[in-house]
Amino acid sequence: MNQVFAYINYRDFLKDYYRDRKTKNNKFSFRVFARLAAFGSPGYLKMIMDGQRNISHASIYKLVRAMKLGRKESEFFEKLVLFNQSQDVEEQKELLDQLDNVRKTKPAAIISEYQSTLYSKWYYLVVWEMVRLKNFNEDPEWIANKLKKKITPAEASEAIARLIESGMLRRTDDGKLIQLDKTVEWPGEVAKLAVKHYHHSMLQLAQEAMNENIDRDLREYTGLLVAIPKEEIGFVKESIYEFLRKLNRRLTEHPEPTDVYHLHLQWFPLTYPASSSEQKE
């Protein structure tokens, strides 16, 4: 099985660990695993794996000892548990950075799914898209100034290095940076968290932009407030997706873009969603 560094969900790691031990020794069971971890009930361990129960710090250390993880593996596993169980966006961002720092010591553990963690920092994707600009300059100072100094030159340099490392950017024979793909997907277990972090940051930037002196011809703020029946939600979401696909096809075809924009759409209920019984009344 893969090392713990290859995981972004500790429950998946526990499941794979159990299956691997079971394959090698048919006598290995949840009861045996629970006993090794000093858990009172095998059922408790199964509920942890199935996502029905979280685990405490004490339980983390018990599992680490039971699985005989090394120092770095134990550190990664502990942070992974905290990351998966956290409900705070800022704490999750910090834990993602800590996970990545531990993971850097194990280059062989780099996997494509973990690229999604790059999206927790909004400027990675922005720098990735800036590479397409007609007058793009790789100089970190230029990038920071172009982004209105919302990031530092050091962060710009870090972004480029990480994007190259992740495979999202590469250099041509003449040293020019180019995108490997024209669109970005949100794959894997980390996708939901990555999307949440990314949109959280973009909403903050949108608020800041409202207070900046930006020509009205270069921006647009609008909204729709409407009462609808529940069965129309699917139509609205598909209409939004189709609009974005159409816009993306048109704009990404231009060979010489000059600026990077962000379009943010939100569709959410302002009233509590009606229950089934309320809808029948």
N, C-alpha and C positions, 0 to 999 in steps of 0.2 A: 504493500500500500504506500501511498505518498506520505512524505513527512508532513508534520503539522503546518509547516510554513506554506504549503500549497493550498490551505483551506481559508475560506472567508466566513465559515460558519462552524462553530465548535461542535454543534450537534452532529453535523455530517462527519466530522473527524471521529467522534465517539462511535458512530454507527460503523464506519469503515474499520476502525480499530477492533471493534467487537467481531465483525464478520471475518477479518483477517485471522484473529486468534481462534475463532471457531473453525475456520477452514484448516488450520494447522493442527488443532487439537479438538476433536469432536466433544470432549468432556468439558470444554470451556463453555460456561453458561452465564446467564445474567446473575444467577445466584453466586457463582464463583467470582465474577467480576465485582459484584456488590460486596462480597466478603473481603476481597483484596483492597477495596476502597473504604472499608469499614463503614459501609452503609447498612442501616438496619433492615432495609427491604429491597429485594431485587426489582420490585415494581416501581420504586422511586427512581431507580436508574433508567428503567424503560420510559418512564414519563418525561425524564430529562431529554432523552434522545428524541422523543416524539414531539417535543416542544410544549408539553403540558405543564412542566414545572421548570423554574429557573434554579440556579444553584448559587450558594453562598460562597464567600471567600474560603471558608473552612472546607467546603466540598471541593473547591478547585484544587486545593493542596492535597486532599485525599486522592483525587483522581490522578494528579500528577505523579504521586508516589506509586499508585497502583499500576500505572502505565510505564513507570520507570523512565520518564522523560528527562533529557539532559537539561542543563541550566538555561540555555537559550530557548530550547523547545518549551520549557516550563514557563518562561517569561512570555513567550509568544502566546501560549495557550491561555494564560491568565488574562492578558490584554484582549484576546479574542473573545473570551467569555464576557468581559466587561463591555466590549464593543457591541456584541450581539444583544446584550440585555439592557443596554442604555436606551432611554427614551428622549434624551436631551440632544438636540442637534449639535450644539457647540462641543459638548463632551464627545460625541461620536467623531467629530472632525479631529479633535485632539488625539483620540485613540487610534484613528486611521493613520495619523502621522507616526505615532509610536509603533504601531504594527509594522509600518513600512520600514522604519529605522531598524527594527530587529530583523526584519526579513532581508535587508540589504546584506547582512552577513552570510546569507545563504543564496548566492546567485542561481544555483541549480533549481531553486524553488520557484523561480519566476514563471508565472502562468498567465495566459491571456485574460482569464476572468478577472485577475487582480488589476488589470489596466483600468477597470471601472473606478477604482479608488482615486484615480487621477481627477475624476470629475468633481470630487468634493471641494476642489479649489477652482473657483470660477475662471480664473485667469489662464489656466492650462488650456482649456478649450478655446478661449479667445486668442491666445497666442498661436495655437494650432491653426485657427482660421486666418489670422493676420498674415501667415506665410503666403497666402494667395494674393495679398495686396500688390498692386503694380509697382509701388515704390518701397516694398518691404526692405528693412534694414535689420540685420541680425544683431546689431549693437544693442546690448541690454539697456543702455541709457536712452536710446531712440525709442525702444519699445515702451519703457516706463513713461516717457514723455507723451508718446502717442496715446497711452491709456490714462492721460491726465494725472499721472503720478499716483494712481490708485494702487499701484504696486511699485516695489523698489527694483532697481537694476539687478540686484542679487536674486530677487524672485523671478524676474524675467529670464535670467541665465539658468536658474534652476528649472524653470518650466521647459525650456528648450532641451535641456539635458534629459529630463524625465520623459519628454515626448519622443525623443530619439530612442531612449532605452526601452520604452514601451512598444516601439514599432509603429507609432502613429506618424512619425516623421522620419525621413532619411535624407542623406546627402547624395546628390548626383556626383558624377566624376569630376565636375568642375567646382564642387563644394557648395552648390546651391541647395537650400533646404526645400523639400517638396513633401506634400501630403501623400501618404500611401493610399488613403481612401478619401472619397469626396463627401461621405456622410458618416455619422457616428451612431452606432447602435448602443443599447443599454443591456448587455447580456449578463446572465448569471445571477447568483444569489445576491450579490452586492448591489444589483441594479436599483432596487427600490430605495435603498439608503443613498446611493449616489445621486439619484434623481431628486430626492428630497433636499439634500445638501446643495445641489446645484441651483435648484429653483429658489431655495431660501436666500442664497447669495444674490441671485438676479433680482429678486423682489426688493432687496435692500438697495441695489444699484438703481433700480427704477425709481425708488423714492428719492434718492439723491439727485437723479437726473431732472426730476420735477422742479427742483429748486435751483438748478443751474441755468445760466443764461444761454439757452440753446434756441436757435432760430426755429420758429414754429413750422417753417417749411421742411425742417429736417427731422421733425418728431411728430408723433401722433398719440394722444391719450384719449381713449373713448371707452364706453362700456354699455352693457345692455342689462336692464333690470326688468324681469318679466316673470309672471306666474304661469306655470305649466303643469300638465299632468305627468305622472311618472313615466308613462310609456313613451314620451317624447325625448327622454334623456339620451337614449341610444342614437336617435337622429341627430341631436345637437353635437354629440361627441364625434360621430362619423363625419359631419359637415366640417367640424374644426380640423380633423385629420386631413380631409380632402383639400381644404383650403391651404393648409401648411404644405402638403405634398406638391400642390400646384405652384405655390410661391417658391418653394425650394427648387423645383425643376427649372423655373424661369431664371432665378437669380444665380444659381450655381453654374449656369451655362456661359455666363459672361467671362471672357478670358482675362480681363484686366480690371478687377475690382479695386476701388480706392479707399473704402472704409469698411469697418466691421459694425454691423448693427445687431440688435437682439430684439426679437418680437416675443412678447410674453402674453399668453392668453390664460385666463383662469375661468373655470366654470365650477361654481360650488353653491350649495344650498345656504340661504340666509335664514330659512325657517327649518325647524326640525322635520326631517323627511316623514311623510305620513305613513302610518302603519297600515297593514292590509285591512284591518277592520275599519279604519277611518276612511279608506278609499272606497269601501263598499257603501258607506252611509250617504 
